[in-house]
Each structure stands twice: as structure tokens, then as C-alpha cells.
Amino acid sequence: LGTRMATLKFEPDLLLKAQGIKLVFLDVDGVLTDGGLFFSEHGESLKRFNTLDGHGLKLLIRAGITPVVITGRDSAALRFRLGALGITQAYFGVEDKASTSQTTLDALGLSWSQAAAMGDDWPDLPMLKRAALACAPPNAHAEVLAVADHVTSCGGGHGAVRELCDLLLLASGRYQALLDGQGQHI
């Protein structure tokens, strides 16, 4: 097939800010989903996920960047999706995201200077304000958009997480090898 150069471009200052990231904290509703809530007649929560986001998360894991999901909700659908993606760091029903994220960093021997975060509403602000790189989808609340270093072009549940994954992979220098199909050896 031959090597094909990556076509993605991010601002140089954003790429610098994203260098050295080893972990990314993610909210679910409004970030990995569009924020809509669907319930079956039995009260079961149903969620719609984007396959672009899923593949981006798999690429992050392959590149050695740990995705950590911290969400205020819990559902069988979410647990199933995260399991299928190989995400092992996930916390459900969390009200205090600041404490959970700090505990996670401590357990992994990492600091906030090595962390990125993506959220869309007030409960995510403590993570976003501490992270070296704060991202938000364009559908985020105004207070979140005000602290974001990067607002994705895609909305939550529509590729926003993939855009963050691509940014982190480019900044880490691993994007091209993954694109060339050499990612399993990175």
C-alpha cells in the first residue's frame, strides 16, 4: 500500500500542550454520547455510541495512553461498550470527579501535567481546570467552554472523542505509525 502522510492538522501550540499526556479523563453523557437519554419501558437506559470514538480509544490504548471514564451515571449498556473497547479504568455513579480523578492519578503514579480531560458540564470542571489539556465538545455548557484549551469541531457522541484521540496521538508522535498499520508494535 505504501506510506500515506497524515492529513490531520492541529495548531502547533495545541500540539505542544498535548505532548507528554499519558492519561485522558472522559465524561460519558454529552462526550461519548450526544447527551440524550433513552429509557426502555422497563426503565433500562439505552445509549448511542460513535464508532469513530471507539476506534480512537482503541488506538490510544495501543499507543500507551490510558483512557479513564468517570461518569455520574451507570448502565449496563455503558459497561458493555467500555468492556468491548478494552477500557479497564472506569468509575460509575461518581459525584465527586475531582477526588476520583486524583485517586486514579495517584494509583498510576501520574500527575495532572500528564493528564488530559474532556467534559461538557459543571461536574467535569474540577478535572478540566487541573488537567494539562482541557477539551470540550461544542455542545458543552458555557462554563466548560470557557476553560477548554480545545473545543472539538465534532459534537459529543459524534466524533468529539476521536478528535481528542487524534490530537493526543499526533502530539505523541505515534499517529503516523498507527496510520501505516504499524501500531501494534509501538
Secondary structure, DSSP 8 states (H G I E B T S, - for coil): -----------HHHHHHHTT--EEEE-STTTTS-S--EE-TT--EE----HHHHHHHHHHHHTT-EEEEE-S---HHHHHHHHHHT--EEE-S-S-HHHHHHHHHHHHT--GGGEEEE--SGGGHHHHHHSSEEEE-TTS-HHHHHH-SEE-SS-TTTTHHHHHHHHHHHHHT-HHHHHTT-GGG-
